[in-house]
Amino acid sequence: MRVTVLGTGAMGAGVAGSLLREGHDVTVWNRSHDRAAPLGERGATVADDPGAAVAEAEVVLLTLFDTDAVVDVLEQAAGEAPADAVWVQCSTVGVEGTETVVQIAAKYGITLVEAMMLGTKAPAEQGTLTMLAAGPSAVLDRIDPVLDAIGAKTVRAGERVGEGTALKLAANAWIASITAATGQSLAVAKGLGIDPALFLEAIDGSASDSPYAHTKGESMLSGQFPAQFALDGLRKDIGLITDAARASGVSTTLLEALGRVYADASAAGHGDDDIAAVGTAF
């Protein structure tokens, strides 16, 4: 299929690479041209502006950082794509942000669905993300080849755009919690005078085990935090989750604590590092 990827940060670049590997005709655009240029060397068409990028697209993926970026790109490109193109909102922009995007799509007569990406840089590059999709089933059926190229599985959250976002917020609350909890347990072990690696050994293979605890825990133990999911990106998501929880009457006690812990790690200079750097806050 002819697929355009708008936004080639860590996730967008990985997604574009997976699409190329699976034989799709890929066009990419990024606000910073240098971030998109390497994909041109791999066979993608690198466009100079969003409008040119979507001119022949069958599917348009929005893989941008926040609501402002999505709105800006939509306003630039909406009238330039074929009328039957499917626009896929993949950016984590929260409940209110999603409502704004839906309104803009309606304004321009865009066919919009969403496919939130559950995973980090490596799964995006490997085509093993979990896609959290929502929108009319018939439209999602049309883009299955694209979702299959970038994900190991697709979970359909519902027929309404926004239900995929709701599932992504719930999933990222878990990611934020388990990563911070791993850092806390390692710090407690060290503070009590034992080798913190013993914590990971203790949970290994037990009912309380998690592969994620080992992945992030090993990074915490080494003190090396190459970014798979930037800490400031998760901080942004925690804010969106907190707002959504508060608006729906769910307690924000744990979310507010998580926000403070990740903020402490960011203030210490780890905002661009992997989320495993939250362990430094303990």
C-alpha positions, 0 to 999 in steps of 0.5 A: 500500500502507499503509506505516508508517515508524518513524524519520524521520531524514534517511533515514527522512524521505526514504523516507517522502516518496518513498512519498508521491510514489508514491501509497502510504498512509503513516503515520510515527512518530519519537521526536522528534515535530517530526522527523515533523510536516513529513511530515504536511503532505505527506499522511502520518499522524503517529502519537503512538507506534509501536503506533498507527503500525503498527495498520493497516500492510501493510508496516512499515519500520524506519529507525532509528539502531542496535540499541537503537533497533530493539529498543525500537521492536519491543518497543513495536509488535510486538503492535499490527500486523496478523498478516500485516504484513511488517516490513522491517529497513532500519537498519544494525545489524551482524551481532549486531544483526541476529541480535537483531532476528531473535530478537525477530521470532521471539518475536512471530511477526513476518514479517521481511525486510531491505532495507538502504539504499545511498545517502544523504539525496538519493537517499532523497528522490529514490527512487533508493536501491539496496536490498539485500534479503534474506529469503524470495523470496515475501515480498520479492515482496509488498513490491516496490511499496514497494522500487520506490518508494524505490529505483532498483534492488533487489539480492537478497542471499539468502533469509536475513535477515542476508545483506542486512546482510552486503552493506551492511557490505561496501558501506559499507566501500567508501564509508568507504575511497573517501571517506577516500582522496579526502581523503588525495589532495587533502591530498597534492596540497596538501601538495606545493604544487599545486592539489588540484583537479588531482587530481580533474581527473587522474582524471576519465574514467580507469579509476580515476575515481569519481563519488563522489570528485568529489562528496565531493572538491568538498565537501572543496575548498569546506570545506562539509559539509552532511550527506547521510550524517553522519560519526558515522553512518559511524563507527558503521558502521565499528565494526560492519564491524570487528567483523564482519570480525574475527569472520570472520577478515578483516584489520581493518588498513585498517578500524582506520585508517579508524576512527582517521581518522574519529574524528579528524574527529569529535573536531574537531567534524565528527560531525554534518557529512557524511562528506566532512568526513573530509578535515579529518583530513588 
